[in-house]
Amino acid sequence: METPLSDPDAWDAGPDIASLRDVTGTIERRMLRLITEGTRKVVSLADMTSELTLLAKDVKRCYARAADLRERRDVSFGAHRALQEIGHQCIWLYRRLHLEQVFFQKLHLEMRLRAVLSAEARQIYEELLDVDYAGKEFETQSDAEIGRVLLERDDDGTVRPHPRIVRRTALL
């Protein structure tokens, strides 16, 4: 129904938004299927990396299209919000795709390393990874968290060192 303020020639964002939602939904389903197949070792690492890269390119195109549509001068508030949501989903997908690539590459390298290392060397390597993880975990702590640890005292009144550092060095 046409009102005096409506313009019959105005851009209708609905079809473009629906199309972009279909694209992001398809990419997400393909990514999740690929992760499942990669976990089951149905897909080779090379195929996995290639497919994840193609999906990332699809996400980039989708994000660019949503950004272009958001910048139109005749976009409504509701359409702008829907396009922002699609943009956020694209960012999430892009990050997730790259993290999955890194995960599967690390897994592949770890399997190769395990195949060539002795049991003792593997144990030392795993301890090294634990220490590295503890260091990264410590780096992400806020000043307030570190401040609380600095104020903790042992039963005898002495200040105790950071528990993560003690736990990891005890392994050595």
N, C-alpha and C positions, 0 to 999 in steps of 0.2 A: 504494500500500500504506500503510495507516494504522498508525502506531506509537503507543505510549501517550502520547508527547509532542506528536503532531501534532493540530491542530485542524481538522476538516473544514470549519468555517465561516470559517477565516482568509482574509484577503484575498490573492488571487493577483495579484502585480504584473505577471506576464508579459504578459497581453494589453494592459495600459496602456502598458508599455514598448515593446512591438512596435508599437503604434499611434503612439506618439510618434516612434519611429525611422522609421516609414513617412512621417510628416509631414515630418520634417527631411530625409529623403532626397528627397522630392518637391520641397520648397522648393529644395534645392540643385540638383537637375536643372533646375528651371524657371529659376533664377538663371543657371546656366551657359549654358543655351540662349538666354536673353535677352541675355546678354553677347555671345555669338557673333552673334546677329542684329543687335544694336546696332553691333557692329564692322563688319558687312557693310552697314550702313545699310538693313537690311530693315525696321526698326522706327523710327518717328519718335521724336524726343526726348521729346515729350509722352507718347506711349504707353509709352516706356521708363521714364520717371520715375513714371508712374502704376502700372505693373506692379511696379516695384521697391518702391514705397511699400506696395502691397498685400502683397507678400511679407514686408516688414518687420513688418506687422501680424500676419501669420500666425506669424512667428517669436516675436513678443511673446506671443501666446496659448499657443504651444507651451512657451515658457520658463516662463510662469506655471503651466501645468498640471504640468510636471515639478517645479517648486518646491513646489507644493501636495502632490504625491505624496511628495516627499522628507520633508516635515514630518509625515507620518502617524506615529503612534506604533507601528504594527504593520508598519513597513517593515523588510525584512531588509537585512543588510549588502550583499549582492550587488545587490539592487534599488536600494539607496541609491547605490551606485557607478555603476550603469547610468544612473540618473536624473541623477547629477552629470555624467556624460559627455554626456548629451543636453543638459544645461544649457550645458556648454562649447561644444558644437556650435552651439547657438542663439546664443550670444554671438559666435562666429566668423562665423556667417551674418549676423547683424544688422550687425556691423562691416563686413563685406564688401559687403553691400547698400548701406549708406550711402556707402562709398568708391566704389562703382561709380556711384552717382548723382552724386557730386561729379565723378568723372572725365568722365562723359558731358556734364554741364553745362559743365565747363571746355572740353571739346573743341568743343562747340557754340559757345560764346562766342569761342573762339580762331578758329574758321572764320569767324564773322561779322566779327571784327576784321580778319582777313587780307583779307577782301573789300573793306574800306573804307580800308585803310592803303596808303600808297605802299610801294615796296620798301625805301626808306631808313628810313622810320618802322618798318617791320616788323623791320629789322635792329637798330635801336636798342631796340625792344621785346624782342627775343630776347636781346640783351646784358643788358638790365635783368633779365630772368628768370634769366639765368645768375648775375648778381651776387646776386640774391635767394636763389637756391638755395645759393650758396656761403655766404651768411650763415647760413641755416638749418642747413646742414651743420656749420658751425663751432659753432653753438649746441649741437648735440647731442654734441659731443666731451666726453669725460670729463676731469676734472682731470689724470689721469695722462697722457692723450694730449697735452694742451696743455703739461704739464710737460716732456714729451720734446721737443716742438718748441722750447720756450724754451731748452733746453740744447744744441740743435743749433748748431754753429758753421760758418761758411764756411771755406774753405781759409786765408784770411788771419787767422783767429782771431776775427773779428767774429761777433756773434750775428745770425743771419738772421731776417727776418720770416717769419710763417706762410706756407707755400707756397700754400695755397688763396687767401689774400688777395692775394698777389703775382700769382698766375695770373689772377685775376679782374680786378685793376686794370690788368694789362697789356693786357687787351682794350679798355680805355677809351683 
